[in-house]
Amino acid sequence: MAIIHTPGRATHDNPGDLLTRDEVADLFRVEPSTVSEWARRGRLRSIRTPGGARRFRAEVVYAQLQEAEAEGTTATESGEASAEGATV
């Protein structure tokens, strides 16, 4: 999977970055509300900004994405996108 760098966005090559909820949703091909639900349930831990927005560690998100792809599980097929047990 090739990930194209967009200025201001986290990339696979820059794993220390933080991803927004919408960026995570795009990667897993789910609605942003699904990512929020994963975070609320503890399946994908997040960091809160001072303004209350969620951010997700890119290195963990990409690891979870690779794991889901290796298992042949897509977000839309499983409904959970193998995000269980994520440790952001």
DRENPA-3360 file (N, C-alpha, C; in nm, 2 decimals, always signed):
BEGIN
1 = MAIIHTPG = +0.08/-0.12/+0.00/+0.00/+0.00/+0.00/+0.09/+0.12/+0.00 ~ +0.07/+0.21/-0.09/+0.14/+0.33/-0.10/+0.06/+0.45/-0.03 ~ +0.13/+0.52/+0.05/+0.07/+0.63/+0.12/+0.14/+0.75/+0.07 ~ +0.06/+0.84/+0.02/+0.12/+0.97/-0.04/+0.13/+1.07/+0.07 ~ +0.24/+1.14/+0.08/+0.25/+1.25/+0.18/+0.18/+1.37/+0.13 ~ +0.10/+1.42/+0.22/+0.03/+1.55/+0.20/+0.08/+1.64/+0.31 ~ +0.13/+1.76/+0.28/+0.18/+1.85/+0.39/+0.08/+1.87/+0.50 ~ +0.12/+1.85/+0.62/+0.03/+1.87/+0.73/-0.04/+1.75/+0.78;
9 = RATHDNPG = -0.01/+1.64/+0.71/-0.08/+1.51/+0.74/+0.03/+1.41/+0.78 ~ +0.00/+1.32/+0.87/+0.09/+1.21/+0.91/+0.10/+1.11/+0.79 ~ +0.22/+1.05/+0.78/+0.24/+0.95/+0.68/+0.30/+0.83/+0.74 ~ +0.30/+0.72/+0.67/+0.36/+0.59/+0.71/+0.51/+0.61/+0.74 ~ +0.57/+0.70/+0.66/+0.71/+0.72/+0.68/+0.74/+0.81/+0.80 ~ +0.65/+0.87/+0.86/+0.66/+0.96/+0.97/+0.57/+0.92/+1.09 ~ +0.60/+0.80/+1.15/+0.51/+0.74/+1.24/+0.49/+0.81/+1.37 ~ +0.57/+0.91/+1.41/+0.55/+0.98/+1.53/+0.44/+1.08/+1.52;
17 = DLLTRDEV = +0.39/+1.10/+1.41/+0.28/+1.20/+1.39/+0.15/+1.15/+1.44 ~ +0.06/+1.24/+1.45/-0.08/+1.21/+1.50/-0.17/+1.23/+1.39 ~ -0.27/+1.14/+1.38/-0.37/+1.15/+1.28/-0.50/+1.20/+1.34 ~ -0.58/+1.27/+1.26/-0.71/+1.31/+1.30/-0.81/+1.19/+1.28 ~ -0.93/+1.21/+1.34/-1.03/+1.11/+1.33/-1.07/+1.09/+1.18 ~ -1.08/+1.19/+1.11/-1.11/+1.18/+0.96/-1.00/+1.10/+0.89 ~ -0.88/+1.13/+0.92/-0.77/+1.06/+0.85/-0.77/+0.91/+0.88 ~ -0.80/+0.87/+1.01/-0.81/+0.73/+1.05/-0.93/+0.67/+0.97;
25 = ADLFRVEP = -1.04/+0.74/+0.97/-1.16/+0.69/+0.90/-1.13/+0.66/+0.75 ~ -1.06/+0.75/+0.69/-1.02/+0.73/+0.55/-0.94/+0.61/+0.53 ~ -0.84/+0.59/+0.62/-0.75/+0.47/+0.61/-0.83/+0.34/+0.62 ~ -0.92/+0.34/+0.72/-1.00/+0.21/+0.74/-1.12/+0.20/+0.66 ~ -1.15/+0.31/+0.58/-1.27/+0.31/+0.50/-1.40/+0.30/+0.58 ~ -1.41/+0.37/+0.68/-1.53/+0.38/+0.77/-1.57/+0.52/+0.79 ~ -1.68/+0.54/+0.85/-1.73/+0.68/+0.88/-1.65/+0.73/+1.00 ~ -1.63/+0.86/+1.01/-1.56/+0.92/+1.12/-1.63/+0.88/+1.26;
33 = STVSEWAR = -1.76/+0.87/+1.26/-1.83/+0.83/+1.38/-1.79/+0.69/+1.43 ~ -1.75/+0.60/+1.33/-1.71/+0.47/+1.37/-1.58/+0.48/+1.45 ~ -1.49/+0.56/+1.40/-1.36/+0.58/+1.47/-1.38/+0.64/+1.61 ~ -1.47/+0.73/+1.62/-1.50/+0.79/+1.75/-1.56/+0.68/+1.84 ~ -1.64/+0.59/+1.79/-1.70/+0.48/+1.87/-1.59/+0.38/+1.91 ~ -1.49/+0.35/+1.82/-1.38/+0.27/+1.86/-1.30/+0.33/+1.98 ~ -1.28/+0.46/+1.97/-1.21/+0.53/+2.07/-1.29/+0.53/+2.21 ~ -1.42/+0.55/+2.20/-1.50/+0.55/+2.32/-1.50/+0.41/+2.39;
41 = RGRLRSIR = -1.49/+0.31/+2.31/-1.50/+0.17/+2.36/-1.36/+0.12/+2.40 ~ -1.26/+0.20/+2.37/-1.12/+0.16/+2.41/-1.05/+0.07/+2.30 ~ -1.11/+0.05/+2.19/-1.06/-0.03/+2.09/-0.95/+0.04/+2.01 ~ -0.95/+0.17/+2.01/-0.85/+0.25/+1.94/-0.83/+0.37/+2.03 ~ -0.72/+0.37/+2.11/-0.70/+0.47/+2.21/-0.66/+0.60/+2.14 ~ -0.70/+0.71/+2.20/-0.67/+0.84/+2.14/-0.61/+0.93/+2.25 ~ -0.56/+1.04/+2.19/-0.51/+1.15/+2.27/-0.61/+1.27/+2.25 ~ -0.64/+1.34/+2.35/-0.73/+1.46/+2.34/-0.64/+1.59/+2.33;
49 = TPGGARRF = -0.68/+1.67/+2.24/-0.61/+1.80/+2.23/-0.67/+1.89/+2.33 ~ -0.61/+2.01/+2.36/-0.67/+2.10/+2.45/-0.81/+2.14/+2.41 ~ -0.85/+2.14/+2.29/-0.98/+2.17/+2.24/-1.08/+2.06/+2.25 ~ -1.03/+1.94/+2.28/-1.12/+1.82/+2.30/-1.12/+1.73/+2.18 ~ -1.05/+1.76/+2.07/-1.05/+1.68/+1.95/-0.96/+1.55/+1.98 ~ -1.00/+1.44/+1.92/-0.92/+1.32/+1.93/-0.81/+1.32/+1.82 ~ -0.69/+1.27/+1.87/-0.58/+1.24/+1.78/-0.53/+1.10/+1.80 ~ -0.48/+1.03/+1.70/-0.44/+0.90/+1.71/-0.30/+0.88/+1.66;
57 = RAEVVYAQ = -0.22/+0.81/+1.73/-0.08/+0.79/+1.70/-0.07/+0.71/+1.56 ~ +0.00/+0.77/+1.47/+0.01/+0.72/+1.33/+0.07/+0.58/+1.33 ~ +0.18/+0.56/+1.41/+0.25/+0.43/+1.41/+0.15/+0.32/+1.45 ~ +0.07/+0.34/+1.55/-0.02/+0.24/+1.59/-0.14/+0.22/+1.49 ~ -0.19/+0.33/+1.44/-0.29/+0.31/+1.34/-0.24/+0.24/+1.22 ~ -0.12/+0.27/+1.17/-0.07/+0.20/+1.05/-0.04/+0.05/+1.08 ~ +0.00/+0.02/+1.20/+0.02/-0.12/+1.24/-0.11/-0.19/+1.25 ~ -0.22/-0.13/+1.30/-0.35/-0.20/+1.30/-0.40/-0.21/+1.16;
65 = LQEAEAEG = -0.38/-0.12/+1.07/-0.42/-0.13/+0.93/-0.35/-0.24/+0.86 ~ -0.22/-0.25/+0.88/-0.14/-0.36/+0.82/-0.19/-0.50/+0.87 ~ -0.22/-0.50/+1.00/-0.27/-0.63/+1.06/-0.40/-0.67/+1.00 ~ -0.49/-0.57/+0.98/-0.62/-0.60/+0.92/-0.60/-0.64/+0.77 ~ -0.51/-0.58/+0.70/-0.49/-0.62/+0.56/-0.43/-0.76/+0.55 ~ -0.34/-0.79/+0.64/-0.27/-0.92/+0.64/-0.38/-1.03/+0.67 ~ -0.47/-1.00/+0.75/-0.58/-1.10/+0.79/-0.68/-1.10/+0.68 ~ -0.67/-1.01/+0.58/-0.77/-1.00/+0.48/-0.91/-0.94/+0.52;
73 = TTATESGE = -0.90/-0.87/+0.63/-1.02/-0.81/+0.69/-1.02/-0.66/+0.65 ~ -1.13/-0.62/+0.59/-1.14/-0.48/+0.57/-1.24/-0.42/+0.67 ~ -1.24/-0.29/+0.69/-1.32/-0.23/+0.79/-1.47/-0.25/+0.76 ~ -1.50/-0.24/+0.63/-1.64/-0.26/+0.60/-1.69/-0.40/+0.61 ~ -1.60/-0.50/+0.60/-1.64/-0.64/+0.61/-1.67/-0.67/+0.76 ~ -1.57/-0.63/+0.84/-1.58/-0.68/+0.98/-1.66/-0.59/+1.07 ~ -1.67/-0.46/+1.04/-1.74/-0.37/+1.12/-1.65/-0.32/+1.24 ~ -1.55/-0.39/+1.26/-1.45/-0.36/+1.37/-1.32/-0.32/+1.32;
81 = ASAEGATV = -1.28/-0.35/+1.20/-1.16/-0.32/+1.13/-1.04/-0.37/+1.21 ~ -1.05/-0.47/+1.29/-0.94/-0.53/+1.37/-0.88/-0.42/+1.45 ~ -0.96/-0.33/+1.50/-0.90/-0.22/+1.58/-0.90/-0.26/+1.73 ~ -0.95/-0.38/+1.76/-0.95/-0.42/+1.90/-0.81/-0.44/+1.95 ~ -0.79/-0.40/+2.07/-0.66/-0.42/+2.13/-0.55/-0.31/+2.09 ~ -0.59/-0.21/+2.02/-0.50/-0.11/+1.98/-0.45/-0.03/+2.10 ~ -0.32/+0.00/+2.10/-0.26/+0.07/+2.21/-0.20/+0.20/+2.16 ~ -0.27/+0.30/+2.15/-0.22/+0.43/+2.10/-0.16/+0.50/+2.21;
% end
